[in-house]
Amino acid sequence: MSSVLFRCHQMLSNGGQCFRHVSHTRHMSFKCFNRGFMKKVMTTDHSVDTPTIKSLIKPLVFTVGFSGSVYTACIIWNYENSRHALNHWNEWKQNLYPLQDINKTRKAGPLRNEINEWWNSRTTGFKVFSAIAAINVLVFIGWRIPRLQPLMSKHFTTYTTHKSLKCWPMLWSTFSHYSVTHLVFNLIVLHSFTQIGVNLFGTEQFVSLYLSSGVIASFGSYLAKVVTKRGGASLGASGAILGILSSCCIARPDLQLVIIFLPFFTISAGMALKGIILLDSAGLVFGWRMFDHGAHLAGTLFGIGTYTLHFTQEFSLYIKAIGALIQ
Protein backbone atom coordinates (compact mmCIF):
# COMPACT_ATOMS: atom_id res chain seq x y z
CA MET A 1 0.00 0.00 0.00
CA SER A 2 1.07 3.53 -0.61
CA SER A 3 1.47 6.32 1.88
CA VAL A 4 2.63 9.17 -0.35
CA LEU A 5 0.29 12.08 -0.98
CA PHE A 6 0.25 15.84 -0.92
CA ARG A 7 -2.09 18.80 -1.07
CA CYS A 8 -0.92 21.39 -3.57
CA HIS A 9 -0.04 24.62 -1.81
CA GLN A 10 0.57 27.91 -3.57
CA MET A 11 2.05 30.56 -1.25
CA LEU A 12 2.31 34.30 -1.80
CA SER A 13 5.70 35.77 -1.06
CA ASN A 14 7.92 38.57 -2.26
CA GLY A 15 11.10 36.65 -2.85
CA GLY A 16 10.43 32.99 -2.20
CA GLN A 17 9.31 30.11 -4.32
CA CYS A 18 6.06 31.73 -5.40
CA PHE A 19 5.11 35.16 -6.64
CA ARG A 20 1.99 36.91 -7.81
CA HIS A 21 1.36 38.94 -10.90
CA VAL A 22 -1.71 41.06 -11.59
CA SER A 23 -2.45 41.01 -15.30
CA HIS A 24 -4.34 43.49 -17.45
CA THR A 25 -7.25 41.04 -17.72
CA ARG A 26 -8.05 41.62 -14.04
CA HIS A 27 -7.06 38.08 -13.16
CA MET A 28 -4.36 37.24 -10.65
CA SER A 29 -1.83 34.64 -11.69
CA PHE A 30 -0.09 32.44 -9.13
CA LYS A 31 3.01 30.46 -9.95
CA CYS A 32 4.75 28.05 -7.67
CA PHE A 33 7.28 25.27 -7.81
CA ASN A 34 6.02 22.02 -6.37
CA ARG A 35 7.74 18.63 -6.66
CA GLY A 36 10.09 20.05 -9.29
CA PHE A 37 7.53 21.46 -11.69
CA MET A 38 5.88 24.85 -12.07
CA LYS A 39 2.15 25.40 -11.85
CA LYS A 40 0.03 28.35 -12.83
CA VAL A 41 -3.39 28.97 -11.31
CA MET A 42 -5.75 31.77 -12.28
CA THR A 43 -8.02 33.56 -9.85
CA THR A 44 -10.37 36.51 -10.17
CA ASP A 45 -9.07 38.18 -7.01
CA HIS A 46 -7.98 41.78 -7.57
CA SER A 47 -5.81 42.41 -4.53
CA VAL A 48 -4.05 40.65 -1.71
CA ASP A 49 -5.46 41.30 1.75
CA THR A 50 -4.57 39.49 4.96
CA PRO A 51 -7.52 37.87 6.76
CA THR A 52 -7.88 38.12 10.53
CA ILE A 53 -8.99 35.69 13.22
CA LYS A 54 -12.52 37.05 12.88
CA SER A 55 -12.48 35.94 9.26
CA LEU A 56 -12.46 32.33 10.49
CA ILE A 57 -15.87 32.54 12.16
CA LYS A 58 -17.88 31.97 8.99
CA PRO A 59 -15.71 29.04 7.78
CA LEU A 60 -15.89 27.53 11.29
CA VAL A 61 -19.69 27.68 11.33
CA PHE A 62 -19.76 26.17 7.85
CA THR A 63 -17.37 23.38 8.88
CA VAL A 64 -19.37 22.42 11.97
CA GLY A 65 -22.70 22.69 10.17
CA PHE A 66 -21.57 20.74 7.12
CA SER A 67 -19.89 17.97 9.10
CA GLY A 68 -22.88 17.54 11.39
CA SER A 69 -25.31 17.55 8.47
CA VAL A 70 -23.37 15.05 6.38
CA TYR A 71 -22.99 12.67 9.32
CA THR A 72 -26.70 12.85 10.09
CA ALA A 73 -27.60 12.37 6.42
CA CYS A 74 -25.32 9.34 6.14
CA ILE A 75 -26.79 7.82 9.31
CA ILE A 76 -30.25 8.14 7.75
CA TRP A 77 -28.89 6.68 4.51
CA ASN A 78 -27.43 3.76 6.44
CA TYR A 79 -30.67 3.24 8.34
CA GLU A 80 -32.74 3.20 5.15
CA ASN A 81 -30.38 0.75 3.48
CA SER A 82 -30.50 -1.54 6.50
CA ARG A 83 -34.28 -1.39 6.63
CA HIS A 84 -34.60 -2.31 2.97
CA ALA A 85 -32.17 -5.19 3.45
CA LEU A 86 -34.15 -6.54 6.40
CA ASN A 87 -37.40 -6.34 4.45
CA HIS A 88 -35.88 -8.25 1.52
CA TRP A 89 -36.98 -5.49 -0.81
CA ASN A 90 -34.83 -6.63 -3.69
CA GLU A 91 -36.07 -10.19 -3.43
CA TRP A 92 -39.69 -8.99 -3.37
CA LYS A 93 -39.15 -6.91 -6.48
CA GLN A 94 -37.61 -9.79 -8.38
CA ASN A 95 -40.46 -12.12 -7.43
CA LEU A 96 -43.09 -9.55 -8.39
CA TYR A 97 -41.66 -8.74 -11.81
CA PRO A 98 -39.87 -11.85 -13.08
CA LEU A 99 -40.97 -11.45 -16.69
CA GLN A 100 -40.03 -7.79 -16.74
CA ASP A 101 -36.52 -8.58 -15.51
CA ILE A 102 -36.11 -11.27 -18.17
CA ASN A 103 -37.19 -8.88 -20.93
CA LYS A 104 -34.80 -6.23 -19.67
CA THR A 105 -31.96 -8.72 -19.71
CA ARG A 106 -32.75 -9.71 -23.27
CA LYS A 107 -33.00 -6.12 -24.46
CA ALA A 108 -29.81 -5.07 -22.75
CA GLY A 109 -27.60 -7.10 -25.03
CA PRO A 110 -24.60 -9.29 -24.19
CA LEU A 111 -22.10 -6.42 -23.83
CA ARG A 112 -24.23 -4.52 -21.35
CA ASN A 113 -24.95 -7.71 -19.42
CA GLU A 114 -21.24 -8.46 -19.19
CA ILE A 115 -20.55 -4.93 -17.94
CA ASN A 116 -23.30 -5.24 -15.34
CA GLU A 117 -21.99 -8.59 -14.19
CA TRP A 118 -18.46 -7.24 -13.96
CA TRP A 119 -19.57 -4.18 -11.97
CA ASN A 120 -21.79 -6.20 -9.64
CA SER A 121 -18.88 -8.54 -8.92
CA ARG A 122 -16.68 -5.68 -7.74
CA THR A 123 -16.20 -5.01 -4.03
CA THR A 124 -18.02 -2.18 -2.30
CA GLY A 125 -14.71 -0.45 -1.70
CA PHE A 126 -13.91 -0.47 -5.40
CA LYS A 127 -17.30 1.03 -6.24
CA VAL A 128 -16.89 3.81 -3.67
CA PHE A 129 -13.37 4.53 -4.90
CA SER A 130 -14.53 4.61 -8.52
CA ALA A 131 -17.21 7.19 -7.73
CA ILE A 132 -14.80 9.47 -5.87
CA ALA A 133 -12.09 9.03 -8.50
CA ALA A 134 -14.54 9.88 -11.29
CA ILE A 135 -15.44 13.18 -9.63
CA ASN A 136 -11.76 14.05 -9.17
CA VAL A 137 -10.99 13.25 -12.80
CA LEU A 138 -13.91 15.37 -14.04
CA VAL A 139 -12.69 18.34 -11.99
CA PHE A 140 -9.16 17.79 -13.29
CA ILE A 141 -10.50 17.91 -16.85
CA GLY A 142 -12.14 21.21 -15.97
CA TRP A 143 -8.72 22.64 -15.12
CA ARG A 144 -7.48 21.62 -18.58
CA ILE A 145 -10.12 23.78 -20.31
CA PRO A 146 -8.79 27.38 -20.56
CA ARG A 147 -12.24 28.94 -20.59
CA LEU A 148 -13.10 27.29 -17.28
CA GLN A 149 -9.94 28.23 -15.39
CA PRO A 150 -11.33 31.45 -13.84
CA LEU A 151 -14.36 29.47 -12.68
CA MET A 152 -12.23 26.61 -11.40
CA SER A 153 -9.89 28.88 -9.46
CA LYS A 154 -12.83 30.70 -7.89
CA HIS A 155 -14.80 27.66 -6.75
CA PHE A 156 -12.30 24.78 -6.62
CA THR A 157 -9.42 26.46 -4.79
CA THR A 158 -9.23 27.91 -1.27
CA TYR A 159 -7.54 31.30 -0.92
CA THR A 160 -6.43 33.43 1.99
CA THR A 161 -5.56 36.43 -0.18
CA HIS A 162 -8.44 38.58 1.05
CA LYS A 163 -10.27 39.10 4.33
CA SER A 164 -13.45 37.28 3.30
CA LEU A 165 -12.75 33.54 3.39
CA LYS A 166 -15.12 31.57 1.16
CA CYS A 167 -16.93 28.51 2.45
CA TRP A 168 -18.10 26.26 -0.38
CA PRO A 169 -14.63 26.06 -1.99
CA MET A 170 -13.62 24.32 1.25
CA LEU A 171 -15.60 21.34 -0.06
CA TRP A 172 -15.09 21.66 -3.81
CA SER A 173 -11.31 22.08 -3.49
CA THR A 174 -11.03 18.59 -1.96
CA PHE A 175 -11.93 17.18 -5.38
CA SER A 176 -9.60 19.53 -7.23
CA HIS A 177 -6.14 18.74 -8.66
CA TYR A 178 -4.26 21.00 -11.05
CA SER A 179 -1.49 18.57 -12.04
CA VAL A 180 -1.77 14.96 -13.16
CA THR A 181 1.00 13.95 -10.71
CA HIS A 182 -0.97 15.37 -7.80
CA LEU A 183 -4.11 13.56 -8.96
CA VAL A 184 -2.46 10.19 -9.56
CA PHE A 185 -0.58 10.12 -6.25
CA ASN A 186 -3.70 10.93 -4.25
CA LEU A 187 -5.86 8.38 -6.08
CA ILE A 188 -3.25 5.66 -5.51
CA VAL A 189 -3.35 6.29 -1.77
CA LEU A 190 -7.14 6.51 -1.71
CA HIS A 191 -7.43 3.20 -3.56
CA SER A 192 -5.09 1.57 -1.05
CA PHE A 193 -7.26 2.46 1.95
CA THR A 194 -10.82 2.58 0.62
CA GLN A 195 -11.71 -1.07 1.16
CA ILE A 196 -10.24 -1.08 4.67
CA GLY A 197 -12.18 2.09 5.50
CA VAL A 198 -15.43 0.69 4.12
CA ASN A 199 -14.95 -2.47 6.18
CA LEU A 200 -14.39 -0.37 9.30
CA PHE A 201 -17.20 2.15 8.97
CA GLY A 202 -19.54 0.90 6.27
CA THR A 203 -20.16 2.69 2.99
CA GLU A 204 -22.28 5.50 4.38
CA GLN A 205 -20.01 6.44 7.27
CA PHE A 206 -16.96 6.15 5.02
CA VAL A 207 -18.44 8.74 2.66
CA SER A 208 -19.29 11.05 5.55
CA LEU A 209 -15.76 10.69 6.96
CA TYR A 210 -14.24 11.48 3.57
CA LEU A 211 -16.34 14.61 3.00
CA SER A 212 -16.02 15.89 6.56
CA SER A 213 -12.27 15.30 6.61
CA GLY A 214 -11.93 17.31 3.41
CA VAL A 215 -13.84 20.30 4.77
CA ILE A 216 -12.07 20.18 8.14
CA ALA A 217 -8.73 19.97 6.33
CA SER A 218 -9.65 23.11 4.39
CA PHE A 219 -10.49 24.86 7.65
CA GLY A 220 -7.15 23.71 9.07
CA SER A 221 -5.50 25.26 6.03
CA TYR A 222 -7.31 28.54 6.63
CA LEU A 223 -6.43 28.50 10.33
CA ALA A 224 -2.74 27.80 9.78
CA LYS A 225 -2.39 30.55 7.18
CA VAL A 226 -4.25 33.13 9.24
CA VAL A 227 -2.25 32.39 12.40
CA THR A 228 1.09 32.38 10.60
CA LYS A 229 0.03 35.29 8.35
CA ARG A 230 1.13 33.43 5.23
CA GLY A 231 -1.38 34.02 2.47
CA GLY A 232 -1.80 31.49 -0.28
CA ALA A 233 -3.99 29.09 -2.20
CA SER A 234 -4.37 25.33 -1.96
CA LEU A 235 -6.33 22.47 -3.44
CA GLY A 236 -6.30 18.69 -3.35
CA ALA A 237 -7.85 15.63 -1.74
CA SER A 238 -4.98 14.96 0.66
CA GLY A 239 -6.79 16.20 3.76
CA ALA A 240 -9.80 13.99 3.06
CA ILE A 241 -7.58 11.00 2.24
CA LEU A 242 -5.52 11.50 5.39
CA GLY A 243 -8.73 11.35 7.40
CA ILE A 244 -9.34 7.89 5.93
CA LEU A 245 -5.69 6.85 6.19
CA SER A 246 -5.30 7.87 9.84
CA SER A 247 -8.46 6.05 10.93
CA CYS A 248 -7.25 2.90 9.17
CA CYS A 249 -3.82 3.20 10.76
CA ILE A 250 -5.37 3.53 14.22
CA ALA A 251 -7.58 0.50 13.59
CA ARG A 252 -4.78 -1.66 12.17
CA PRO A 253 -1.46 -0.30 13.51
CA ASP A 254 0.44 -3.47 12.55
CA LEU A 255 -0.56 -3.23 8.89
CA GLN A 256 2.55 -3.07 6.68
CA LEU A 257 2.62 -0.18 4.22
CA VAL A 258 4.80 0.24 1.13
CA ILE A 259 5.98 3.69 0.07
CA ILE A 260 5.73 4.67 -3.58
CA PHE A 261 9.04 4.30 -5.45
CA LEU A 262 10.43 2.29 -2.49
CA PRO A 263 8.70 -1.10 -2.84
CA PHE A 264 11.50 -2.83 -0.96
CA PHE A 265 10.86 -0.70 2.14
CA THR A 266 7.89 -1.38 4.44
CA ILE A 267 6.71 0.42 7.54
CA SER A 268 3.96 -0.35 10.02
CA ALA A 269 0.80 1.74 9.83
CA GLY A 270 1.29 2.95 13.39
CA MET A 271 4.79 4.22 12.68
CA ALA A 272 3.70 5.77 9.39
CA LEU A 273 0.94 7.69 11.15
CA LYS A 274 3.37 9.00 13.75
CA GLY A 275 5.73 10.06 10.98
CA ILE A 276 2.97 11.92 9.13
CA ILE A 277 1.94 13.81 12.26
CA LEU A 278 5.56 14.65 13.08
CA LEU A 279 6.31 15.81 9.53
CA ASP A 280 3.26 18.06 9.26
CA SER A 281 3.80 19.46 12.75
CA ALA A 282 7.39 20.32 11.83
CA GLY A 283 6.17 21.87 8.60
CA LEU A 284 3.88 24.20 10.53
CA VAL A 285 6.54 25.14 13.08
CA PHE A 286 9.30 25.80 10.54
CA GLY A 287 7.05 27.34 7.91
CA TRP A 288 7.68 24.83 5.13
CA ARG A 289 5.71 25.84 2.06
CA MET A 290 5.89 22.91 -0.31
CA PHE A 291 2.77 21.23 1.13
CA ASP A 292 -0.27 22.50 2.99
CA HIS A 293 0.71 21.07 6.37
CA GLY A 294 -2.21 22.73 8.14
CA ALA A 295 -4.69 20.87 5.94
CA HIS A 296 -2.78 17.60 6.29
CA LEU A 297 -2.62 17.79 10.08
CA ALA A 298 -6.29 18.74 10.45
CA GLY A 299 -7.44 15.85 8.26
CA THR A 300 -5.18 13.39 10.08
CA LEU A 301 -6.33 14.40 13.57
CA PHE A 302 -9.97 14.35 12.53
CA GLY A 303 -9.61 10.81 11.20
CA ILE A 304 -8.08 9.68 14.50
CA GLY A 305 -10.84 11.37 16.48
CA THR A 306 -13.58 9.95 14.26
CA TYR A 307 -12.37 6.37 14.64
CA THR A 308 -12.12 6.80 18.41
CA LEU A 309 -15.59 8.33 18.63
CA HIS A 310 -17.20 5.87 16.23
CA PHE A 311 -16.86 2.97 18.63
CA THR A 312 -17.99 4.79 21.77
CA GLN A 313 -21.33 4.21 23.46
CA GLU A 314 -22.38 7.84 22.97
CA PHE A 315 -22.04 7.58 19.20
CA SER A 316 -24.13 4.40 19.15
CA LEU A 317 -26.85 6.15 21.15
CA TYR A 318 -26.78 9.06 18.68
CA ILE A 319 -27.29 6.68 15.75
CA LYS A 320 -30.18 4.97 17.55
CA ALA A 321 -31.77 8.34 18.29
CA ILE A 322 -31.62 9.36 14.63
CA GLY A 323 -33.11 6.01 13.65
CA ALA A 324 -35.97 6.47 16.11
CA LEU A 325 -36.76 9.92 14.72
CA ILE A 326 -37.15 8.73 11.13
CA GLN A 327 -39.27 5.69 11.91
Secondary structure, 3 states (H helix, E strand, C coil): CCCCCCCEEEECCCCCCCEEEECCCCCEEEEEEECCEEEEEEECCCCCCCCCHHHHHHHHHHHHHHHHHHHHHHHHHHHHHHHHHHCCHHHHHHHHCHHHHHHHHHHHCHHHHHHHHHHHCCCHHHHHHHHHHHHHHHHHHHHHCHHHHHHHHHHCCEECCCCCCCCCHHHHHHHCCCCHHHHHHHHHHHHHHHHHHHHHHCHHHHHHHHHHHHHHHHHHHHHHHHHHCCCEEEECCHHHHHHHHHHHHHHCCCCEEEECCEEEEEEEHHHHHHHHHHHHHHHHHHCCCCECHHHHHHHHHHHHHHHHHHCCHHHHHHHHHHHHHCC
